[in-house]
Amino acid sequence: MGLFDKIKNIVSKKSTEEKEEVIEVYDKGLEKTREEFVSKLSLLGIKYTRVSDAYFDELEDVLISADIGVNTVFKFMDRLRDRVKKENIVDTKYLMEVIVDELFIIYVNNESLSTKVNVQDEGPTVILMVGVNGVGKTTTIAKLAYKYKNMGKKVMMIAGDTFRAGAYEQLKIWAEKTDSLFYGKENIDPAGVIYDGLEMAKEENADIVLIDTAGRLQNKVNLMKELEKMNKVIDRIIPGAPHETLLVIDASTGQNGILQAKSFKEITNITGIVLTKLDGTAKGGIVLAIKEEVDLPVKFVGLGEKMTDLQTFDIEDYIYGLFKDMM
């Protein structure tokens, strides 16, 4: 059974069970990438019926335009050429299945990548949210709060971005909208705010604590010191925390998002990526680039503006959403 058939079977089982709505969100959210990327692949299959150097050259351009990343594409093309040679593949229609198979392998890479958040059985689960300004960090916190509230969890937000104008107020409004607990103060040391906020979270028996942080990446040394201080404070109040440090990246920024991921990975322990605005870009290949170039799991993807459009990342749903018109 080929990968197409396997994924179709997995997705059809999901759709008959609990995941029909999720598949719809992936389907709609990846529409722009699918229209741009997959239509180019399909046209390539019409233009060339047999595998050739000219086909490979154009395929390389198509993959780079989907923002899979130049390094990732070069590695991918080497693997593809090897497989074509070993299996003596000449038909481009069959090669299309092999391409999808190899893209899947790039992400999985024989590893068991967990998209699950490290939720604690006892005491608060602390999730530190990092990322540059303008990527949708605050709305992502709100969507995560909404998700966990719907799971019956008691959620709290802490405003650790204390100096940016409006950051405190914005998070406070989201806390009210999602019926979450809130703690914050403006224009003071964020580590102190986090200290007091976590004490409150323990008193209130919060299940999930979402901490907002400043998005300044211009001075990496200052940000690193600030995050180190935050991490020490968090660990002092709740040993072993933060349980997750999630980096929020705007998918539409493409390769700039990859650079952000590399920079943040240098200065703090990132455990996963949240890709926002994936629905608003034709560069959905960034999912594969992040895995290959930064080796961090994508844990959530933003596939729309609704509160329910932040989805736990699922590689099968992603591949299906991307290539469903070809399956």
Helices and strands as residue ranges (DSSP letters): H 3-16, H 20-29, H 31-33, I 34-38, H 39-47, H 53-65, H 70-87, H 92-108, E 125-130, H 137-150, E 155-159, H 167-177, E 181-184, H 190-203, E 208-212, H 220-237, E 244-250, G 251-253, H 255-267, E 272-276, G 278-280, H 286-294, E 298-302, G 307-309, E 310-312, H 315-323, G 324-326
